[in-house]
Amino acid sequence: MKFLQHLTLLGLIAIYTPITSAEELNIDITKAFETTVPIAVVPFGSNSSLPVDVSAVVQADLSRSGYFKTLAEAEMLSKPSSPNEIVFRNWQILGQEYLLIGKIQPMGGSYQIFFQLLDVSKGEQIMDYKITSEANGLRRAAHQISDLVYAKLTGNKGVFGTKVAFVSSSGEIDNKVYKLQIADVDGYNAAAIVSSQEPIMSPAWSPDGKKIAYVSFENHRAAIFIQILATGQRIKIASYRGINGAPAWSPDGRKLALTLSKGGSPDIYILNLASKQLTQLTRSAAINTEPTWSPDGQTIVFTSSQSGKPQLYKISSNGGNPHRLTMRGDYNANASFSPDGSKLVMVHANGGSYKIAIMNLASGSLNVLTSGSLDESPSFSNNGSMVLYAARKGNRGILSAVSIDGRIKQKLEFQNPEVREPAWAP
C-alpha cells in the first residue's frame, strides 16, 4: 500500500519532457442511482462543420454522472434547435422530464453557443444561456454547459470541466516508463508533464490548480518537486537524505506539508515556500507520513504507526500533541478532507482487504464505499460529491470513482498502461 511505498522505493535517472498522450480512457458506469432523471440532449443546430460535437459531449457528461438517463438520438421524434420548434407532447410521449436544445453560430474565428433547458411536463423554459468559445475551446465549453445543467437540476456544483492528475506506467519490468499525466475528467486531452524511467509518486495540486507537487526518484534518491503547468518549469524543494515524500499544499498555497526522515524517523514537516523555512511538526520514533490539510488550514491529519498499525491522527498546523482519530479497523491511511471539512476519505482495512471509506468527523461514523481488495489513493472532487481512487482489475491498475453515498460507481480504464495515484484538481 501507499503508506509502505513511501518507505521502500528507490530511483535512478529520469528524463523530463512534455509528451502528449494518445492513450484512450474508457469510462463505464458500473452503478447508477436507482432512479435516474430522463433528459433528451438534442443535437445542437449549426450551419457549419464543427471540430467538436458539443451536444454529444454534454450527453456523455450527463450520462456518466449516474444521475441522468439520456435519450438516444435515434429515438427522438424531432430535433428542434430553438424553443418555437418544440412540440412538448412528443417529448412527454417519450417519457422525458427535461429537454436541452441549442444552436452554434460561427462568429469570425470563434463560435457562439446558444442553449435552452426546458421542463417537459410544464412546457416551460428554465434556462437560457449563451457561451462564446474559440474552436480549440469547444470541448471545454461543452463541459461548462454540462456543469450548468447539472447544477440547475441537482442543486450541486458540476465537475465535468475539471481535470485529474495520475501516474501511469507501461513496458516490461526492467524497462518501465512512468508518466505523470493530466487529463480532463472525461479522459480527453491527456498529456504527460513528466516522463521517467524511475517511479513518480504522490501528485498534489496547488489550490489554484496552476502547479503540481510530486515525488521523483531520479539521481538514485527521492526528491520533491513543484512543477508550473503553464511553463513546464520545475523547482526542487526537498532533497534531504532519506525519505522526501507525500507533499500536501496548505489551503492558501503558501506552504507544503512533507514527510522527511532527515532527523532519523519519518516525521511531518511544514515548508514555507517563500522563506524556505522548515518546521518540524511531529517528533516520534513512529512512521508519520501522508499529511493532509483541513480546508481552514488549522489542522493536519496524517498517517502514523505509533499505535502499532497505521491509523489517522490530527495535529494543529501550529504544532502540539497529536490525537488519534480512527479506532475502527486495523489500517486507516492516506486521508483527504472533503471540501467543506466535514469528512475524511481514507484507505480502510480490516483483515487485509483495502477499501475506500468516509468518516464523518462530527459523529465519528465510518462508511465503507468500495468492495475492492486493493483500493488506494482516494481524492475528493471539488464539489465533494465523488471520490476518485486507484483500484485493481486483474493484474492492472485502474482508476475508479464512487459517490460519497456509494450509489454511483464508475471505472476509468486506459487501453494499455497501468494507472495509479489519482488526484482530482481543485
C-alpha positions as CSV (number, residue, x, y, z in Angstrom):
1,M,0.0,0.0,0.0
2,K,1.0,3.7,-0.4
3,F,1.9,4.0,3.3
4,L,4.6,1.4,2.8
5,Q,5.6,2.6,-0.7
6,H,6.8,5.9,0.7
7,L,9.4,4.0,2.7
8,T,10.7,1.5,0.1
9,L,11.0,3.0,-3.4
10,L,14.4,4.0,-4.8
11,G,15.0,5.7,-8.1
12,L,17.6,6.2,-10.9
13,I,17.7,8.8,-13.7
14,A,14.6,10.4,-15.2
15,I,14.1,12.2,-18.5
16,Y,11.6,15.1,-18.4
17,T,9.8,16.4,-21.5
18,P,6.2,17.4,-22.2
19,I,4.6,14.5,-24.1
20,T,1.1,14.3,-25.5
21,S,-0.6,11.0,-24.9
22,A,-2.6,9.0,-27.5
23,E,-3.8,6.6,-24.8
24,E,-7.6,6.4,-24.6
25,L,-9.6,6.3,-21.4
26,N,-12.8,4.2,-21.3
27,I,-15.3,5.3,-18.6
28,D,-18.0,2.8,-17.7
29,I,-20.9,3.4,-15.3
30,T,-21.0,0.2,-13.1
31,K,-23.7,1.5,-10.8
32,A,-26.0,4.5,-11.0
33,F,-28.9,5.9,-8.9
34,E,-31.8,3.5,-8.7
35,T,-34.0,6.3,-10.3
36,T,-32.3,8.4,-12.9
37,V,-33.8,11.5,-14.5
38,P,-34.7,11.2,-18.2
39,I,-33.3,14.0,-20.2
40,A,-33.0,14.5,-24.0
41,V,-30.0,16.3,-25.3
42,V,-30.9,17.2,-28.9
43,P,-28.0,17.6,-31.4
44,F,-27.3,21.3,-31.5
45,G,-28.1,23.0,-34.8
46,S,-25.3,24.5,-36.9
47,N,-24.8,25.7,-40.4
48,S,-21.1,24.9,-40.5
49,S,-18.8,21.9,-39.8
50,L,-17.6,21.8,-36.2
51,P,-14.4,20.3,-34.8
52,V,-16.3,19.0,-31.7
53,D,-19.8,17.7,-31.4
54,V,-20.8,19.8,-28.4
55,S,-24.1,18.2,-27.7
56,A,-22.6,14.7,-27.8
57,V,-20.0,15.8,-25.2
58,V,-22.8,17.2,-23.0
59,Q,-24.8,14.0,-23.4
60,A,-21.8,11.8,-22.4
61,D,-21.2,14.0,-19.4
62,L,-24.7,13.8,-18.1
63,S,-24.9,10.1,-18.7
64,R,-21.6,9.5,-16.9
65,S,-22.8,11.4,-13.8
66,G,-25.1,8.5,-12.9
67,Y,-27.9,11.0,-12.2
68,F,-29.4,11.2,-15.7
69,K,-30.7,8.8,-18.3
70,T,-30.2,10.4,-21.7
71,L,-32.3,9.6,-24.8
72,A,-30.6,8.1,-27.9
73,E,-30.7,10.4,-30.9
74,A,-32.3,7.5,-33.0
75,E,-35.3,7.6,-30.6
76,M,-36.0,11.3,-31.0
77,L,-39.2,12.2,-32.9
78,S,-37.8,15.6,-33.8
79,K,-34.7,17.7,-33.4
80,P,-35.6,21.2,-32.5
81,S,-32.8,23.8,-32.1
82,S,-35.0,26.7,-30.8
83,P,-37.9,26.8,-28.4
84,N,-40.5,27.7,-31.0
85,E,-39.8,24.4,-32.8
86,I,-40.7,22.3,-29.7
87,V,-43.8,20.1,-29.5
88,F,-43.8,19.2,-25.9
89,R,-46.3,16.4,-26.4
90,N,-43.7,14.5,-28.4
91,W,-41.2,14.5,-25.6
92,Q,-43.9,13.7,-23.0
93,I,-44.8,10.6,-25.0
94,L,-41.1,9.6,-24.9
95,G,-41.1,9.9,-21.1
96,Q,-38.6,12.8,-21.0
97,E,-38.6,15.1,-18.0
98,Y,-36.2,17.6,-19.4
99,L,-35.1,18.8,-22.8
100,L,-31.8,20.5,-23.8
101,I,-31.6,22.2,-27.2
102,G,-29.2,24.6,-28.8
103,K,-27.5,26.1,-31.8
104,I,-24.0,27.1,-32.7
105,Q,-23.1,30.0,-34.8
106,P,-19.6,30.9,-36.2
107,M,-18.5,34.4,-35.3
108,G,-15.3,35.2,-37.1
109,G,-12.7,32.9,-35.5
110,S,-14.9,31.9,-32.6
111,Y,-18.4,30.4,-32.0
112,Q,-21.4,31.5,-30.1
113,I,-23.4,28.6,-28.4
114,F,-27.0,29.3,-27.6
115,F,-28.8,26.7,-25.5
116,Q,-32.0,26.3,-23.5
117,L,-33.1,23.8,-20.9
118,L,-36.8,23.1,-20.7
119,D,-39.1,21.3,-18.3
120,V,-41.2,19.0,-20.5
121,S,-44.1,18.4,-18.1
122,K,-44.6,22.1,-17.5
123,G,-43.8,23.1,-21.0
124,E,-41.5,25.8,-19.6
125,Q,-38.0,27.1,-20.3
126,I,-35.9,27.0,-17.1
127,M,-32.5,28.1,-18.5
128,D,-31.4,30.3,-21.4
129,Y,-27.7,30.8,-21.9
130,K,-25.1,31.9,-24.3
131,I,-21.4,30.9,-24.3
132,T,-18.7,32.2,-26.7
133,S,-15.8,29.8,-27.4
134,E,-12.7,29.6,-29.7
135,A,-12.5,26.5,-31.9
136,N,-10.0,24.8,-29.6
137,G,-12.2,25.5,-26.6
138,L,-15.4,23.8,-27.8
139,R,-15.0,20.7,-25.6
140,R,-14.3,22.9,-22.6
141,A,-17.5,24.9,-23.4
142,A,-19.5,21.7,-23.7
143,H,-18.3,20.7,-20.2
144,Q,-19.4,24.2,-19.0
145,I,-22.8,23.6,-20.4
146,S,-23.0,20.2,-18.6
147,D,-22.0,21.9,-15.3
148,L,-24.7,24.5,-15.7
149,V,-27.4,21.9,-16.4
150,Y,-26.2,19.6,-13.6
151,A,-26.2,22.5,-11.1
152,K,-29.7,23.6,-12.2
153,L,-31.3,20.2,-11.9
154,T,-29.4,18.8,-8.9
155,G,-28.6,21.9,-6.9
156,N,-24.9,20.8,-6.7
157,K,-21.9,22.2,-8.5
158,G,-20.8,20.2,-11.5
159,V,-17.3,18.8,-12.1
160,F,-17.3,18.0,-15.8
161,G,-14.9,20.8,-16.6
162,T,-12.3,19.7,-14.0
163,K,-9.0,17.8,-14.5
164,V,-7.3,14.9,-12.9
165,A,-3.7,14.0,-12.4
166,F,-2.4,10.4,-12.2
167,V,0.7,8.3,-12.6
168,S,0.8,5.7,-15.4
169,S,3.4,3.1,-16.1
170,S,3.9,0.9,-19.2
171,G,6.6,-1.5,-20.5
172,E,8.3,-4.6,-19.1
173,I,9.5,-4.7,-15.5
174,D,13.1,-4.0,-16.5
175,N,12.2,-1.3,-18.9
176,K,9.2,0.6,-17.4
177,V,8.3,4.1,-18.3
178,Y,6.4,6.2,-15.7
179,K,4.5,9.3,-16.6
180,L,2.8,11.9,-14.5
181,Q,-0.3,12.8,-16.6
182,I,-3.1,15.3,-16.6
183,A,-6.4,14.8,-18.4
184,D,-9.9,16.2,-18.5
185,V,-12.1,14.3,-16.1
186,D,-13.7,12.5,-19.1
187,G,-10.3,11.2,-20.2
188,Y,-9.7,13.5,-23.1
189,N,-6.7,15.8,-23.7
190,A,-4.4,13.6,-21.7
191,A,-0.8,14.8,-21.6
192,A,2.3,13.7,-19.7
193,I,4.1,16.5,-18.0
194,V,6.8,14.2,-16.6
195,S,8.3,11.0,-18.1
196,S,10.7,8.9,-16.1
197,Q,12.4,5.5,-16.1
198,E,12.0,5.5,-12.3
199,P,8.9,5.8,-10.1
200,I,6.9,9.0,-9.7
201,M,4.6,9.4,-6.7
202,S,2.2,11.5,-4.8
203,P,1.0,14.2,-7.2
204,A,-0.7,17.0,-5.4
205,W,-2.5,20.0,-7.0
206,S,-1.9,23.6,-5.7
207,P,-5.1,25.2,-4.6
208,D,-5.2,27.4,-7.7
209,G,-4.7,24.4,-10.0
210,K,-1.7,26.0,-11.6
211,K,1.0,23.9,-10.1
212,I,1.6,20.2,-9.1
213,A,3.9,18.9,-6.4
214,Y,5.2,15.4,-6.7
215,V,7.9,13.0,-5.7
216,S,10.5,11.9,-8.2
217,F,13.2,9.2,-7.7
218,E,15.8,10.5,-10.2
219,N,19.5,10.5,-9.4
220,H,19.2,7.5,-7.1
221,R,17.2,9.4,-4.4
222,A,13.8,10.7,-3.7
223,A,13.2,14.4,-4.2
224,I,10.1,16.6,-4.1
225,F,9.4,19.0,-7.0
226,I,6.9,21.7,-7.8
227,Q,6.0,22.0,-11.5
228,I,4.4,25.0,-13.0
229,L,1.9,23.7,-15.6
230,A,1.8,26.8,-17.9
231,T,5.6,26.8,-18.5
232,G,6.8,23.3,-17.5
233,Q,9.3,24.9,-15.1
234,R,10.0,22.7,-12.1
235,I,11.6,23.5,-8.8
236,K,13.3,21.1,-6.5
237,I,12.1,21.9,-3.0
238,A,13.3,19.0,-0.9
239,S,16.1,16.5,-1.4
240,Y,17.3,15.6,2.1
241,R,19.0,12.4,3.0
242,G,16.4,9.6,3.4
243,I,12.7,10.0,2.7
244,N,11.3,13.0,0.9
245,G,7.7,12.3,0.3
246,A,3.9,13.0,0.5
247,P,3.7,16.7,-0.4
248,A,0.4,18.4,0.6
249,W,-0.4,22.0,-0.1
250,S,-1.8,24.4,2.5
251,P,-5.2,25.9,1.5
252,D,-3.6,29.3,0.8
253,G,-0.9,27.7,-1.4
254,R,1.9,29.2,0.7
255,K,3.2,26.1,2.4
256,L,3.7,22.4,1.9
257,A,3.4,19.7,4.5
258,L,6.0,17.0,3.8
259,T,7.3,13.7,5.1
260,L,11.0,13.8,5.8
261,S,13.3,11.4,7.6
262,K,16.3,13.6,7.8
263,G,16.1,13.5,11.6
264,G,16.0,9.7,11.7
265,S,12.4,8.6,11.8
266,P,9.9,9.8,9.2
267,D,8.1,12.9,10.5
268,I,5.8,15.6,9.3
269,Y,7.4,19.0,8.4
270,I,5.9,22.2,7.1
271,L,7.9,24.2,4.4
272,N,7.2,27.9,3.9
273,L,7.6,28.2,0.2
274,A,8.5,31.9,0.3
275,S,11.0,31.9,3.1
276,K,12.1,28.2,2.7
277,Q,11.8,27.9,6.5
278,L,11.2,24.3,7.5
279,T,9.3,23.5,10.7
280,Q,9.1,20.0,12.2
281,L,5.6,19.2,13.3
282,T,5.8,15.6,14.7
283,R,8.5,14.1,16.8
284,S,8.4,10.3,17.5
285,A,10.1,7.1,16.6
286,A,7.0,6.0,14.7
287,I,6.4,6.4,11.0
288,N,4.5,9.6,10.4
289,T,3.5,10.3,6.8
290,E,0.7,11.3,4.3
291,P,-0.2,14.7,5.7
292,T,-3.4,16.5,4.6
293,W,-4.6,20.0,5.5
294,S,-8.1,20.9,6.7
295,P,-9.8,23.4,4.4
296,D,-9.4,26.1,7.1
297,G,-5.6,25.4,7.4
298,Q,-5.8,24.9,11.1
299,T,-5.4,21.1,11.3
300,I,-3.3,18.5,9.7
301,V,-4.4,14.9,9.6
302,F,-1.6,12.3,8.9
303,T,-1.0,8.5,9.0
304,S,1.1,7.2,11.9
305,S,2.3,3.8,13.1
306,Q,2.6,5.0,16.7
307,S,-0.3,2.7,17.8
308,G,1.4,-0.3,16.2
309,K,-0.5,-0.2,12.9
310,P,-1.3,2.7,10.5
311,Q,-4.0,4.9,11.9
312,L,-5.1,8.5,11.3
313,Y,-4.1,11.3,13.8
314,K,-4.7,15.0,13.8
315,I,-2.5,17.8,15.0
316,S,-2.7,21.6,14.9
317,S,-0.8,23.1,11.9
318,N,0.9,25.3,14.5
319,G,2.2,22.3,16.4
320,G,1.2,20.5,19.6
321,N,0.2,17.0,20.6
322,P,-1.4,14.7,18.0
323,H,-4.7,12.9,18.7
324,R,-5.8,9.7,17.2
325,L,-8.9,9.9,15.0
326,T,-9.6,6.4,13.8
327,M,-10.5,3.4,16.0
328,R,-12.2,1.0,13.7
329,G,-10.2,-1.4,11.6
330,D,-6.5,-2.3,11.7
331,Y,-5.4,0.0,8.9
332,N,-6.5,3.6,8.2
333,A,-4.3,5.7,6.0
334,N,-3.9,8.2,3.1
335,A,-6.6,10.6,4.2
336,S,-8.1,13.6,2.4
337,F,-10.6,16.2,3.6
338,S,-13.8,16.9,1.9
339,P,-14.0,20.5,0.6
340,D,-16.3,21.5,3.4
341,G,-14.1,19.9,6.0
342,S,-16.8,17.7,7.5
343,K,-15.5,14.4,6.2
344,L,-12.3,12.4,5.7
345,V,-11.9,9.9,2.9
346,M,-9.3,7.2,3.6
347,V,-8.0,3.7,2.8
348,H,-9.5,1.4,5.4
349,A,-8.7,-2.2,6.0
350,N,-9.7,-4.9,8.5
351,G,-8.1,-8.2,7.8
352,G,-6.1,-7.3,4.8
353,S,-8.7,-6.1,2.3
354,Y,-8.1,-2.4,1.5
355,K,-11.2,-0.4,0.7
356,I,-12.2,3.3,0.4
357,A,-14.2,4.6,3.4
358,I,-15.5,8.0,4.5
359,M,-15.5,9.2,8.1
360,N,-17.9,11.8,9.4
361,L,-15.8,14.0,11.7
362,A,-18.7,15.2,13.8
363,S,-20.1,11.7,14.6
364,G,-17.1,9.6,14.0
365,S,-19.1,7.2,11.9
366,L,-17.3,5.3,9.1
367,N,-19.0,4.3,5.9
368,V,-17.1,1.8,3.5
369,L,-17.8,2.8,-0.1
370,T,-16.0,0.2,-2.2
371,S,-15.7,-3.6,-2.4
372,G,-12.2,-4.0,-3.8
373,S,-9.3,-5.6,-2.1
374,L,-6.5,-3.2,-3.0
375,D,-8.2,0.2,-3.3
376,E,-6.0,3.3,-2.5
377,S,-5.2,7.0,-3.1
378,P,-8.7,8.5,-2.6
379,S,-9.3,12.1,-3.7
380,F,-12.4,14.2,-3.4
381,S,-14.0,16.1,-6.4
382,N,-14.1,19.8,-5.8
383,N,-17.9,19.7,-5.1
384,G,-17.4,16.9,-2.5
385,S,-19.9,14.6,-4.2
386,M,-17.5,12.0,-5.7
387,V,-14.2,10.3,-4.7
388,L,-11.6,9.2,-7.3
389,Y,-9.3,6.4,-6.3
390,A,-7.0,3.7,-7.6
391,A,-8.1,0.1,-7.8
392,R,-7.0,-3.2,-9.3
393,K,-8.6,-5.1,-12.2
394,G,-6.7,-8.4,-12.5
395,N,-3.0,-7.5,-12.7
396,R,-3.7,-3.9,-13.9
397,G,-4.2,-0.7,-12.0
398,I,-7.2,1.3,-13.0
399,L,-8.9,4.5,-11.8
400,S,-12.4,4.3,-10.3
401,A,-14.9,6.8,-8.9
402,V,-17.6,6.5,-6.3
403,S,-20.2,8.9,-4.9
404,I,-19.9,9.7,-1.3
405,D,-23.1,7.7,-0.6
406,G,-21.7,4.7,-2.6
407,R,-24.7,4.7,-5.0
408,I,-22.8,5.8,-8.2
409,K,-19.7,3.9,-9.3
410,Q,-17.5,4.3,-12.3
411,K,-14.5,2.5,-13.8
412,L,-12.0,4.6,-15.8
413,E,-9.7,2.3,-17.8
414,F,-6.8,3.1,-20.2
415,Q,-6.4,0.6,-23.0
416,N,-2.7,-0.1,-22.4
417,P,-0.8,1.3,-19.3
418,E,-1.3,0.8,-15.6
419,V,-2.6,3.8,-13.8
420,R,-2.5,4.8,-10.1
421,E,-2.2,7.6,-7.6
422,P,-5.0,9.9,-8.9
423,A,-5.5,13.4,-7.7
424,W,-8.6,15.4,-8.6
425,A,-7.9,19.1,-9.4
426,P,-9.4,21.8,-7.2
